[in-house]
Amino acid sequence: MATTSQTPPEARTGTEGTSRFRRLHEAGAAPFFVLAALVVAVGAYDSSFFRAASLISLLEQAAPLTLLAIGEALVVLTGRIDLSNAGLASLAGVVLAHGLGSWGPAAVALVVVGAALCGTLIGVIHTTTQVPSFIITLGFLGMFAGLSLSASRADSILVTDGYGSIEWIFFRIFGLPISYLLVLVAALALMAWMKALPIGRRVRAIGLNERAAAYSGIRTRGIVIAVFTASAALAGLAAVFQVARLQSAGATTSDALLLPAIAAVIVGGTAISGGIGGVGRTLCGALVIALLRVGLDLVGINAAFQPILYGAIVIMAIAATADRRRGATVA
């Protein structure tokens, strides 16, 4: 008599929950659940959070962070990382503070274009030398920091002359800050650019498998340079927002936004290995981080300890969402 053997069911491992969370994260749903939970938690702790003034203040604070995070997301989608954008924003802010009095509104355009050219230079050096992006951008971070210190003489620069050229950024339309409306316009434009044009598919193809993308005829070098240029241009725009909000600039004004911007990208669902994610998710991730900062301030967590939490968030988010089967690394 023939006998049949049944294969015992596979034992469930501790990674099953992580895998499910990763799928939820990649689908783009997880950041919205986290954002909703944070809104409820912060509102329950302090009901004044739901007042219009508090919500507007949150959006105003989130605007520069969101711009940096969106630029970072474009770079990360190609499987790379930009560690220089916050330092570039600090330098751009110092240059803007010096130039507003003499150049007025033209200083804004010059700063954004100048920042974009810095990003182009970073992209060209990275693609030409094939040195990993985190090393190239770390080196530029140091150079930007040195230039900022030199240009500001290690002191804060109060912006008085020419401030009228940028103060409108924090005016309001229908109760909403113009700064965040501009962020939404920039984000929607980039989302349309990524979805309607072939470059969006090519950016993701490079992040998923750059060699295969090159074999298929995609000019990977030009696209990588383009995303570094876009990231730097958004850093320049973030500098304008920072100077408008603070009415001053300093050598380290935007430096503290580097880790929160990276955290916003990861929390928003963009895979650190590239290819998965996008601008829309990063918008949500940036709001999560901005709201988290508000919550930490409410419960009395010293600002000096907050970077520890941001670092932990990055590590945990990557650990929970990484697809180890790909074995991908940051280029």
CORLINRA-V660467 format. One record per helix or strand of 3 or more residues. SS is the DSSP state (2 for helix, 1 for strand). FROM is the first residue (numbers start at 1). TO is the last residue. If there is no record, write none. Layout:
BEGIN
ss from to
SS FROM TO
SS FROM TO
END
This chain:
BEGIN
ss from to
2 15 26
2 30 45
2 47 50
2 52 77
2 85 103
2 105 129
2 133 152
2 163 165
2 167 170
2 178 196
2 198 208
2 210 215
2 220 246
2 257 267
2 279 298
2 303 321
END
